[in-house]
Amino acid sequence: TTSFGGMQVRYAYLSQRGYYPDDPNKPNQDAFSITHSFCQQKSDAFFAVYDGHGRDGDRCAQYARDHLPDTVEKFVLRTRNREMKLHPKAGGDVKSMELTKDQIQGACLKAHVECNRGMHRATEFDDSLSGTTSISVYFHGRRNRITICNVGDSRAILGRKHADGQEEPVSGAAGGGSGSSANSHLKAFPLSRDQTPYRRDERARVKATGARILSLDQIEGLEPINPDEDDDDEGDLELGEELDEGGDPPRVWSPHGEYPGTAFTRSLGDAIAEELGVYAEPEMLTREVTPEDKIIVLASDGVFEFLTNQSVIDICCKFSDPLEACRAVVAESYELWLQYELRTDDITMICIFVDSVQPPTIPTMPNRTGDLNDSSVEFEALPPTAPVQEEAPGDDTVDALITTDGLRPVRNNLSKEKSKAIQQMKIKMASDTDIDESEMEEFDLAKLYTEKTEDEKSRIAEAIRASVMFQNITDEQRELIFGVMEPIDVSKGTWVIKQGTVGDRFYIVDTGRFEVRIVPDGEEDKDGSGGNVVHVYEGSHEKHAHPSFGELALMYSAPRAASIIAQTDGHLWALHRYAFRQVLAAQSGRQELVGTLRKMEVFKNLKSDEISNLAAVMEEVTFGRGEMIAEQGQVGETLFVVKTGSCEYVENVDGVTQNATLKAGDYFGDEVLLDEHRYAGTVISLQTTSCWSIDRGNLKQTLNAMKTKKQKKAGSDNVA
């Protein structure tokens, strides 16, 4: 606990190195800095997070960590010295002088530009294609103010009570729930805006230098390029539905080559990108800290890849200790990366709990003139006889809260690389593993169902709240999920999951510690340890921490990508894939699939409940633009129903070519489920496309299971 003027705060920080299977020894490219007694004032402080990128990104982030706070301090003190020379009769000393908002922001601007120049001049690393983002908060304790400076796409957010004093939860957020913190539930407000090509103003600024704005898929010719995309009046780009759904954001490219490819429009370093408008000038915001402001978070963009601002604040709300809040957010982010990507990003976070805010000791600025608002001047120490020209002091009005326009969309889909890797694992698994048809035939939800206490339901609900797999389910479906969760006691040393084995359950850690170990692709587990430790899941009732793993097993019958080993005795909740599929059949997305299946001639004899069961077992698969999904005349065994995206269907009959565009709700491949076994036409994805699919083998198992259950029911009816 510490105080910055009238603000009493507690803070903590945490940095987690990412997991990179192709470069397991890659250094953490994130850094952070915390400086007390900033600018020679005990009431002031400076917090910052730096996210490096490129070959020398770690050294760029460390350079900013070591130099930016000192450089900000240097320019602030210069400004105060200038003010003292302008107003010698004002009394006091340099340490006690307060500056206006414009003077503070002017000093911060010069400091970032100077730090950027120093990075260019550094000889111990090369920043031509490397650099770092920076997000910082400067506490002005005696005035109860903060100044946020943002360069890049790291983020600062604020958790505060509503203006009317109410603390309403936000539906669909990842946190909330009952916790020991008095901060439940706060509303998240952005203190910075991501500087990326998603923003129309940033996009226009860099394009004015000649830069191109394209995704990697567009560069490689896998996605179409619309040259008129900026001729509309729609404002910020809406690319979340297509270009970035697989982790492929718009990037800045030179008109002369395929470089630098930055996914942000401002940065420290990046000397080559600077010529394309990717410069180091920060966007700044100064505001007063009020008693309604409870949590301030600074974090690198790895936190916000899969979590919204509100989700982060909601998670923090559950804890009274800021370190536990950091651990929970970082763990949740890391777990989501592992679920949806083949790697994880470096993740760094500073969490500041504002416990109380007393009236400022300097509520208003002294009546004086003088200014350091000319940001183009590089100030040097003034000689004693130098004439001093008096200027206006600049604006001292605090800034309004900013909007969320232009924020990078939160991802909730598998990357195309992850989707392809899963498909490859499934193909490899098919030749080694026989699916036990009897298991599916005998599967019965009633056998799994157990009553749960309200406390157990609360913990399960807390664990699944952030998962996209459980979004938009009804209250009845949620209650059923609670009921079919299997309680599992685990002893220390137990292998809950072994890498490479087929997974069929999703797990929630109720209590205990569990290591995540991975044997790198192409290597062997010679010592039987399970490979390198890349993460640790820890469940605790007291800490309200209940991480989960194995989520993809609810969708795919694929080998596990990692091993999970109990470090301590513990307790897990497990959800079987077949149970989850039966719940999914009632969801709206699958209801649309049910409607499509009912139209198919091949399923005309199935009843409504049988169609629903069939929809429940169909799997989702994603294809990139230009991928051939089916080829006319090719032997096949899979039916596809388009979920999102579009495909071109081409059929050649007696030398005559027929074309059609398949969109959501259309289907193809039903002919291979019958006797023909060959595709009637060629299907190529026109964009990133997701399809529901089922092959002949799974269809046979599903129909046999339905038949067996029907016969058993008929037999029991006859007995009755």
C-alpha positions in Angstrom: 0.0 0.0 0.0 1.3 3.4 -0.9 -0.1 6.9 -1.4 0.3 9.3 -4.2 -1.0 12.6 -2.8 -4.6 12.1 -2.0 -4.7 8.7 -3.7 -4.1 5.6 -1.6 -3.4 2.6 -3.8 -2.1 -1.0 -3.9 -0.5 -2.4 -7.0 1.1 -5.5 -8.4 2.7 -6.6 -11.6 3.3 -9.8 -13.5 5.0 -10.8 -16.8 4.6 -14.2 -18.4 7.0 -15.3 -21.2 5.1 -16.7 -24.2 5.2 -20.2 -25.5 6.8 -20.5 -29.0 7.1 -24.1 -30.1 9.4 -23.1 -33.0 11.6 -21.1 -30.7 11.3 -22.5 -27.1 14.2 -20.3 -25.8 12.8 -17.0 -27.2 13.3 -14.3 -24.6 10.3 -12.4 -23.1 10.0 -9.3 -25.3 7.8 -7.5 -22.7 9.1 -5.2 -20.0 7.7 -2.8 -17.4 8.8 0.0 -15.2 7.5 1.5 -11.9 9.1 4.7 -10.5 8.2 6.3 -7.2 9.0 9.9 -6.1 8.8 10.7 -9.8 10.2 14.1 -11.0 11.5 14.7 -7.4 7.9 14.7 -5.9 7.1 12.0 -3.4 3.4 12.3 -4.4 4.1 11.4 -8.0 4.8 8.1 -9.8 5.2 6.6 -13.2 4.0 3.1 -14.3 4.6 1.7 -17.8 4.4 -1.5 -19.8 6.5 -2.1 -23.0 5.7 -4.7 -25.6 8.7 -5.4 -27.9 8.5 -6.9 -31.4 10.9 -8.0 -34.1 14.3 -9.7 -33.8 15.6 -7.2 -31.2 12.2 -6.5 -29.6 13.4 -7.6 -26.2 16.2 -5.1 -26.2 14.0 -2.3 -27.6 11.5 -2.9 -24.7 14.4 -2.9 -22.2 15.8 0.3 -23.7 12.4 2.0 -23.3 12.1 0.7 -19.7 15.6 2.1 -18.8 15.3 5.4 -20.6 11.7 6.6 -21.0 10.9 7.4 -17.3 14.2 9.3 -17.0 13.5 11.2 -20.2 10.0 12.2 -19.1 11.5 13.3 -15.8 14.1 15.4 -17.6 11.6 17.3 -19.7 9.2 17.8 -16.8 12.0 19.3 -14.7 13.1 21.5 -17.6 9.6 22.8 -17.8 9.5 23.6 -14.1 12.9 25.3 -14.3 11.5 27.5 -17.1 8.5 28.3 -15.1 10.7 29.3 -12.1 12.6 31.7 -14.4 9.4 33.1 -15.8 7.9 33.7 -12.3 10.6 34.1 -9.7 8.1 35.9 -7.4 5.8 33.0 -7.3 7.8 31.4 -4.4 8.4 27.8 -3.7 11.0 25.6 -5.5 11.2 23.4 -8.5 10.2 20.3 -6.6 6.9 21.8 -5.5 5.8 23.4 -8.7 2.8 22.0 -10.5 2.4 22.2 -14.3 -0.7 22.5 -16.5 -2.1 19.6 -18.5 -0.6 21.0 -21.7 2.8 21.5 -20.1 2.8 17.9 -18.8 1.6 16.5 -22.1 4.1 18.6 -24.0 7.0 17.3 -21.8 5.7 13.7 -22.3 5.6 14.2 -26.1 9.2 15.4 -26.2 10.3 12.6 -24.0 8.8 9.9 -26.2 10.3 11.5 -29.3 13.7 11.8 -27.7 13.6 8.2 -26.4 12.8 7.1 -30.0 15.8 9.0 -31.3 18.0 7.5 -28.7 16.8 4.0 -29.7 17.8 4.8 -33.3 21.2 5.9 -32.2 21.8 2.8 -30.0 24.6 0.5 -31.2 23.9 -2.6 -29.1 20.9 -3.5 -31.1 19.2 -2.8 -34.5 15.8 -1.1 -34.4 15.3 -0.9 -38.2 12.7 -3.7 -38.1 12.3 -4.0 -34.3 10.7 -1.7 -31.7 8.3 -1.6 -28.8 4.9 -0.2 -27.9 4.5 1.8 -24.6 1.6 2.4 -22.4 2.2 4.5 -19.3 0.3 6.3 -16.5 1.9 9.3 -14.7 0.3 10.0 -11.3 0.2 13.7 -10.3 -0.5 13.0 -6.6 -1.1 16.5 -5.2 -3.8 17.2 -7.9 -5.3 13.7 -7.9 -4.6 13.5 -11.6 -3.2 10.9 -14.0 -1.8 11.4 -17.5 -1.9 8.4 -19.9 0.5 8.2 -22.8 0.0 5.5 -25.4 2.2 4.5 -28.3 1.0 1.4 -30.1 -1.6 -1.2 -29.2 -0.9 -2.0 -25.6 -3.8 -0.7 -23.4 -4.8 1.2 -20.3 -8.3 0.7 -18.9 -10.2 2.0 -15.9 -12.8 0.1 -13.7 -15.2 2.6 -12.1 -18.6 2.8 -10.6 -21.4 4.2 -12.7 -22.0 7.9 -12.5 -25.3 7.2 -10.8 -23.5 5.2 -8.1 -24.9 1.8 -9.2 -22.6 -1.1 -9.8 -24.2 -3.0 -12.6 -22.7 -6.2 -14.0 -22.1 -6.4 -17.8 -23.7 -9.4 -19.3 -21.4 -11.9 -21.1 -18.3 -10.6 -19.3 -15.6 -13.0 -18.1 -15.5 -11.9 -14.5 -18.2 -10.9 -12.1 -19.6 -13.4 -9.7 -19.2 -13.3 -6.0 -15.7 -12.4 -4.8 -13.9 -11.0 -1.8 -13.3 -7.7 -3.5 -15.5 -4.8 -2.7 -15.1 -3.7 -6.4 -17.7 -6.1 -7.8 -19.1 -5.0 -10.4 -17.3 -2.1 -12.1 -17.8 -0.8 -15.6 -14.7 -0.8 -17.8 -13.7 2.5 -19.6 -10.8 2.8 -22.0 -8.0 5.2 -21.1 -6.3 4.7 -24.4 -7.2 3.8 -28.0 -5.3 1.1 -30.0 -3.2 2.8 -32.7 -3.8 0.2 -35.5 -5.1 0.2 -39.0 -8.5 -0.6 -37.6 -8.8 3.1 -36.9 -9.8 5.2 -39.9 -7.8 8.2 -38.8 -4.6 6.2 -38.2 -5.1 4.3 -41.4 -5.5 7.5 -43.4 -2.5 9.0 -41.8 -0.1 6.2 -42.7 -1.6 5.8 -46.1 -0.8 9.4 -46.8 2.9 8.5 -46.7 2.3 5.9 -49.4 1.9 2.9 -47.1 -0.3 0.0 -48.0 -2.8 -1.5 -45.5 -3.2 -5.2 -46.1 -3.5 -8.5 -44.1 -0.9 -11.3 -44.5 -3.5 -13.3 -46.5 -4.0 -10.3 -48.8 -0.3 -10.0 -49.3 -0.1 -13.7 -50.2 -3.1 -13.5 -52.5 -5.4 -15.6 -50.3 -7.9 -12.8 -49.6 -9.3 -10.2 -52.0 -8.1 -6.6 -52.0 -10.7 -3.9 -52.2 -9.0 -0.7 -53.4 -12.1 1.4 -52.5 -12.4 0.3 -48.9 -11.6 3.8 -47.6 -14.1 5.6 -50.0 -17.0 5.0 -47.7 -18.2 6.8 -44.6 -18.4 3.9 -42.3 -15.5 5.0 -40.0 -13.3 2.4 -38.5 -12.6 -0.8 -40.3 -14.9 -3.8 -39.5 -12.5 -6.6 -40.2 -13.2 -8.8 -37.2 -15.6 -11.0 -39.2 -13.1 -12.0 -41.8 -9.6 -10.7 -42.0 -8.8 -11.1 -38.3 -11.0 -14.0 -37.4 -8.0 -16.3 -37.7 -5.5 -13.9 -36.1 -4.7 -12.1 -39.4 -5.0 -8.3 -38.7 -4.5 -5.5 -41.2 -0.9 -4.4 -41.3 1.3 -1.5 -42.6 3.4 -2.3 -45.7 5.8 -0.4 -47.8 4.7 0.4 -51.4 8.0 -1.1 -52.5 8.1 -4.4 -50.8 6.6 -6.9 -48.3 7.9 -5.0 -45.2 7.7 -3.9 -42.4 4.2 -5.6 -41.8 3.5 -3.9 -38.4 0.0 -4.4 -37.0 0.1 -1.0 -35.2 0.6 2.5 -36.5 2.8 4.0 -33.7 5.9 2.6 -32.1 9.2 3.4 -30.4 12.0 2.2 -32.7 10.9 0.7 -36.1 13.1 3.1 -38.1 12.0 1.7 -41.4 8.3 1.8 -40.5 8.8 5.4 -39.3 9.1 6.5 -42.9 5.6 5.1 -43.4 4.1 7.1 -40.6 4.7 4.6 -37.8 6.1 7.1 -35.4 6.6 7.5 -31.6 4.3 10.5 -30.8 2.0 9.3 -28.1 -1.8 10.0 -27.8 -2.4 11.4 -24.3 -5.2 11.7 -21.8 -5.2 13.6 -18.5 -8.1 13.1 -16.1 -8.8 13.5 -12.4 -9.0 10.3 -10.2 -12.3 10.3 -8.3 -13.7 8.1 -5.5 -15.7 6.2 -8.2 -12.4 5.1 -9.9 -11.4 1.7 -8.4 -9.0 -0.2 -10.7 -6.4 0.9 -13.3 -4.9 -1.7 -15.6 -1.9 -1.4 -17.9 -1.3 -4.4 -20.1 0.4 -5.6 -23.3 -1.8 -6.6 -26.2 -1.4 -10.3 -25.3 -4.1 -9.8 -22.6 -6.6 -8.3 -25.0 -6.3 -10.8 -27.9 -9.1 -12.9 -26.5 -10.4 -10.8 -23.5 -12.4 -7.6 -23.7 -11.7 -4.6 -21.4 -14.8 -5.5 -19.4 -13.7 -9.1 -19.0 -10.3 -7.9 -17.6 -12.0 -5.6 -15.1 -14.5 -8.3 -14.1 -11.7 -10.7 -13.4 -9.9 -8.1 -11.3 -13.1 -7.4 -9.4 -13.0 -10.9 -7.9 -9.9 -10.3 -5.9 -8.9 -8.1 -3.0 -5.2 -8.6 -3.8 -3.9 -6.9 -7.0 -1.3 -9.7 -7.4 -3.9 -12.4 -7.4 -5.8 -10.2 -10.0 -2.7 -10.1 -12.2 -2.3 -13.9 -11.9 -5.9 -14.6 -12.8 -5.9 -12.3 -15.9 -2.5 -13.5 -17.1 -3.5 -17.1 -16.6 -6.9 -16.6 -18.4 -5.2 -14.9 -21.3 -2.5 -17.6 -21.5 -5.1 -20.4 -21.4 -7.1 -18.8 -24.2 -4.0 -18.4 -26.3 -3.3 -22.2 -25.9 -6.8 -23.0 -26.8 -7.0 -21.0 -30.0 -3.4 -20.8 -31.2 -0.4 -23.0 -31.7 1.6 -20.5 -29.5 1.0 -17.8 -26.9 2.1 -14.1 -26.8 4.2 -12.6 -24.0 1.8 -11.2 -21.5 2.5 -8.4 -19.0 0.2 -6.5 -16.7 0.2 -3.9 -14.0 -2.9 -3.8 -11.8 -3.5 -0.8 -9.5 -6.3 -0.8 -6.9 -7.4 2.7 -5.9 -8.5 2.2 -2.3 -9.4 5.8 -1.5 -9.2 9.3 -2.9 -9.0 12.4 -0.6 -9.4 16.0 -1.8 -6.4 17.2 -3.7 -3.9 19.4 -1.8 -3.7 21.7 -4.9 -7.2 21.8 -6.3 -6.5 24.6 -8.8 -3.4 25.9 -10.6 -1.7 29.0 -9.2 -2.4 32.2 -11.2 0.6 32.4 -13.3 1.5 32.6 -17.0 4.3 30.9 -18.9 4.2 27.9 -21.1 6.0 25.0 -22.6 3.4 24.2 -25.1 5.5 24.6 -28.2 6.3 20.9 -28.7 8.7 21.6 -31.6 11.3 23.2 -29.4 14.2 21.2 -27.9 14.8 23.1 -24.6 18.3 23.5 -23.2 19.4 25.0 -19.8 18.9 28.7 -20.0 21.9 31.0 -19.2 21.4 33.4 -16.2 21.2 36.4 -18.5 19.0 34.9 -21.2 15.8 37.0 -21.8 12.6 35.1 -21.0 9.6 35.7 -23.1 6.3 35.3 -21.3 3.7 33.1 -22.9 0.3 31.6 -22.2 0.3 28.7 -19.8 -1.7 26.4 -22.0 -4.9 24.4 -21.3 -5.4 22.8 -17.9 -8.8 21.3 -18.5 -8.9 17.5 -17.9 -9.8 15.3 -20.9 -13.1 13.5 -21.3 -13.2 9.7 -21.3 -12.6 8.3 -24.8 -14.7 5.9 -26.8 -14.1 2.3 -27.8 -14.2 3.1 -31.5 -11.4 1.4 -33.5 -10.4 -1.1 -30.8 -9.0 -4.3 -32.2 -11.8 -6.9 -32.2 -11.5 -9.7 -29.7 -10.9 -13.0 -31.3 -13.1 -16.0 -30.6 -12.2 -18.4 -33.4 -9.3 -20.9 -33.9 -6.5 -19.6 -36.1 -6.3 -21.2 -39.5 -3.0 -22.7 -38.5 -4.6 -24.3 -35.4 -7.5 -25.6 -37.3 -5.2 -27.2 -39.9 -3.1 -28.7 -37.2 -6.1 -30.3 -35.6 -7.2 -31.7 -38.9 -3.7 -33.2 -39.5 -3.7 -34.7 -36.0 -7.1 -36.2 -36.7 -5.9 -37.8 -39.9 -2.9 -39.2 -38.2 -5.1 -40.5 -35.3 -7.6 -42.2 -37.6 -5.2 -45.0 -38.5 -4.2 -45.7 -34.9 -7.5 -45.4 -33.0 -10.7 -47.3 -33.2 -13.8 -45.4 -32.0 -15.7 -47.5 -29.6 -19.2 -47.5 -31.1 -20.7 -49.1 -28.0 -19.5 -46.2 -25.9 -21.5 -43.8 -28.1 -24.5 -46.1 -28.2 -24.6 -46.6 -24.4 -24.0 -42.9 -23.6 -26.7 -41.7 -21.4 -26.9 -38.2 -19.8 -29.0 -39.5 -16.9 -26.1 -41.7 -15.7 -23.8 -38.7 -15.5 -26.3 -36.4 -13.8 -25.5 -35.5 -10.2 -27.0 -32.7 -8.0 -24.7 -29.8 -7.3 -24.8 -27.4 -4.5 -25.3 -23.7 -5.2 -21.7 -23.1 -4.3 -20.5 -25.7 -6.7 -22.7 -24.3 -9.5 -21.3 -20.8 -8.8 -17.7 -22.1 -9.2 -18.5 -23.9 -12.4 -20.4 -20.9 -13.8 -17.4 -18.7 -12.9 -15.1 -21.0 -14.8 -17.1 -21.3 -18.0 -18.2 -17.6 -18.2 -15.3 -16.5 -20.3 -15.4 -19.5 -22.7 -16.9 -18.9 -26.2 -18.1 -22.5 -26.1 -20.7 -21.6 -23.4 -21.9 -18.3 -24.8 -25.5 -17.8 -25.6 -26.7 -20.9 -23.8 -30.1 -20.8 -22.0 -30.6 -21.1 -18.3 -32.0 -24.6 -18.8 -28.9 -25.6 -20.8 -26.6 -24.1 -18.2 -28.4 -26.1 -15.4 -28.0 -29.3 -17.5 -24.3 -28.6 -17.9 -24.0 -28.2 -14.2 -25.7 -31.5 -13.6 -23.6 -33.6 -16.1 -20.3 -32.2 -14.9 -18.4 -35.2 -13.4 -16.6 -34.7 -10.1 -13.1 -36.2 -10.2 -10.7 -36.4 -7.3 -7.0 -36.4 -8.4 -3.9 -37.5 -6.5 -0.5 -35.9 -6.8 1.4 -37.2 -9.8 -1.7 -38.2 -11.8 -1.5 -37.7 -15.5 -4.9 -36.1 -16.2 -4.1 -35.8 -19.9 -1.2 -37.2 -21.9 0.0 -35.4 -25.0 -1.0 -37.3 -28.2 -3.8 -39.3 -26.7 -7.4 -38.8 -27.8 -9.3 -36.3 -25.7 -13.0 -36.5 -25.0 -13.4 -34.3 -21.9 -13.2 -30.6 -20.9 -11.8 -30.0 -17.4 -12.3 -27.3 -14.7 -9.7 -27.0 -11.9 -11.7 -26.7 -8.7 -8.7 -27.1 -6.4 -5.1 -28.1 -6.8 -2.1 -27.3 -9.0 -1.5 -28.9 -12.4 1.5 -28.6 -14.8 1.1 -28.1 -18.5 3.9 -30.0 -20.2 4.7 -30.1 -24.0 7.1 -32.3 -25.9 8.1 -30.2 -28.9 7.0 -31.5 -32.3 9.5 -34.0 -33.7 11.1 -34.8 -30.3 10.6 -37.7 -28.0 9.8 -37.7 -24.3 13.0 -39.6 -23.4 12.9 -39.1 -19.6 9.1 -39.6 -19.3 8.6 -36.2 -17.7 6.1 -35.0 -20.3 8.4 -32.4 -21.8 8.9 -28.7 -20.9 6.6 -27.0 -18.4 4.9 -24.1 -20.2 2.2 -23.2 -17.7 0.7 -24.1 -14.4 -3.1 -24.2 -13.7 -4.0 -23.5 -10.1 -7.5 -23.8 -8.6 -8.5 -22.3 -5.3 -11.8 -21.5 -3.6 -10.3 -18.8 -1.5 -8.7 -17.0 -4.5 -11.8 -17.6 -6.7 -9.5 -19.1 -9.3 -10.9 -21.9 -11.4 -9.0 -22.3 -14.7 -10.0 -24.8 -17.4 -8.3 -26.9 -20.0 -9.2 -29.3 -22.8 -11.9 -27.1 -24.3 -11.2 -28.2 -27.8 -12.1 -31.8 -26.9 -15.8 -30.6 -26.8 -15.6 -29.9 -30.5 -13.0 -32.3 -31.9 -12.0 -35.9 -31.4 -8.3 -35.1 -31.7 -5.1 -35.9 -29.9 -4.2 -33.7 -26.9 -1.7 -31.0 -27.7 -0.2 -31.1 -24.1 0.1 -33.2 -21.0 -1.5 -32.2 -17.7 0.1 -33.6 -14.6 -1.1 -33.0 -11.0 1.5 -31.3 -8.8 -0.8 -31.7 -5.8 -3.9 -33.5 -4.8 -6.9 -31.8 -6.3 -10.4 -31.8 -7.5 -11.6 -31.4 -11.1 -15.0 -31.1 -12.9 -15.1 -32.9 -16.2 -17.6 -32.5 -19.1 -17.8 -35.3 -21.7 -18.0 -34.3 -25.4 -21.1 -36.4 -26.0 -22.9 -34.7 -23.1 -21.9 -31.3 -24.4 -23.1 -32.2 -28.0 -26.5 -33.1 -26.7 -26.7 -29.7 -25.0 -25.4 -27.9 -28.1 -28.2 -29.4 -30.2 -30.6 -27.0 -28.6 -28.5 -23.9 -29.3 -29.6 -21.4 -31.9 -26.6 -22.0 -34.2 -27.3 -25.7 -34.3 -31.0 -25.0 -34.7 -30.2 -23.4 -38.1 -28.2 -26.6 -38.9 -31.2 -28.7 -37.9 -33.3 -26.7 -40.3 -30.9 -27.4 -43.1 -30.7 -31.1 -42.3 -34.4 -31.5 -42.4 -34.4 -30.3 -46.1 -32.0 -33.0 -47.2 -33.5 -36.0 -49.0 -31.0 -38.3 -47.4 -32.5 -37.6 -44.0 -36.1 -37.5 -44.9 -37.0 -40.5 -42.8 -35.5 -39.2 -39.6 -37.7 -37.8 -36.8 -37.1 -34.3 -35.3 -35.3 -35.6 -32.2 -33.0 -37.7 -34.5 -32.2 -34.7 -36.7 -31.3 -32.8 -33.5 -29.0 -35.6 -32.4 -27.4 -35.7 -35.8 -26.8 -31.9 -35.6 -25.2 -32.3 -32.2 -22.5 -34.6 -33.4 -21.5 -32.6 -36.5 -18.1 -30.9 -36.1 -16.9 -27.5 -37.2 -14.0 -27.1 -39.6 -12.5 -23.9 -41.1 -11.0 -23.4 -44.5 -8.9 -20.5 -45.8 -9.7 -18.6 -49.0 -8.9 -20.6 -52.1 -8.9 -24.0 -50.5 -10.4 -26.9 -52.4 -12.8 -28.6 -50.1 -14.2 -31.2 -52.6 -13.2 -32.2 -56.1 -15.7 -33.5 -58.7 -15.2 -37.2 -59.3 -13.0 -37.6 -56.2 -13.9 -40.4 -53.7 -15.3 -38.7 -50.6 -17.1 -39.5 -47.4 -18.0 -36.2 -45.8 -21.1 -34.0 -45.9 -20.6 -30.2 -45.4 -23.0 -27.5 -44.4 -21.8 -23.9 -44.8 -21.9 -22.1 -41.5 -20.1 -18.8 -42.3 -18.4 -17.5 -45.4 -19.0 -18.6 -49.0 -17.8 -21.2 -51.6 -17.9 -21.6 -55.3 -19.6 -24.8 -56.6 -18.5 -25.9 -60.1 -20.1 -29.0 -61.8 -19.2 -30.2 -65.3 -22.0 -32.3 -66.9 -21.4 -33.6 -70.4 -19.0 -30.7 -71.1 -21.3 -28.0 -69.8 -20.0 -26.2 -66.7 -22.5 -25.1 -64.1 -21.5 -22.6 -61.4 -23.1 -21.6 -58.1 -22.2 -19.7 -55.0 -22.8 -21.5 -51.7 -23.5 -19.4 -48.6 -24.5 -20.0 -45.0 -27.2 -22.8 -44.9 -26.2 -24.4 -48.2 -24.8 -27.9 -48.2 -22.8 -30.2 -50.5 -21.4 -33.7 -50.4 -24.6 -35.4 -49.4 -24.2 -37.7 -52.5 -21.1 -39.4 -50.9 -23.3 -40.5 -48.0 -25.3 -42.7 -50.4 -24.0 -45.3 -52.8 -22.1 -43.0 -55.2 -19.2 -42.2 -52.9 -17.8 -39.5 -55.3 -18.4 -35.8 -55.2 -20.7 -34.5 -57.9 -18.9 -31.1 -58.1 -15.8 -29.1 -57.1 -16.1 -26.7 -54.1 -13.6 -24.0 -53.5 -13.8 -21.5 -50.6 -14.1 -17.9 -51.7 -13.1 -16.5 -48.3 -12.4 -17.9 -44.8 -15.2 -20.3 -44.4 -16.5 -22.5 -41.6 -18.6 -25.6 -42.3 -20.4 -28.2 -40.2 -19.2 -31.6 -41.3 -19.9 -35.3 -40.7 -18.3 -38.3 -42.4 -19.9 -41.6 -43.3 -18.3 -43.4 -40.3 -19.6 -40.9 -37.7 -23.0 -40.8 -39.4 -23.2 -44.6 -39.3 -22.3 -44.6 -35.6 -24.9 -41.9 -34.8 -27.7 -43.7 -36.7 -26.8 -47.0 -35.1 -26.9 -45.4 -31.7 -30.3 -44.0 -32.4 -31.5 -47.3 -33.6 -30.3 -49.1 -30.5 -31.9 -46.6 -28.2 -35.2 -46.9 -30.2 -35.1 -50.7 -29.9 -34.4 -50.5 -26.2 -37.2 -48.1 -25.7 -39.6 -50.3 -27.7 -38.5 -53.3 -25.6 -39.1 -51.6 -22.3 -42.5 -50.4 -23.6 -43.5 -54.0 -24.5 -42.4 -55.2 -21.1 -44.5 -52.5 -19.5 
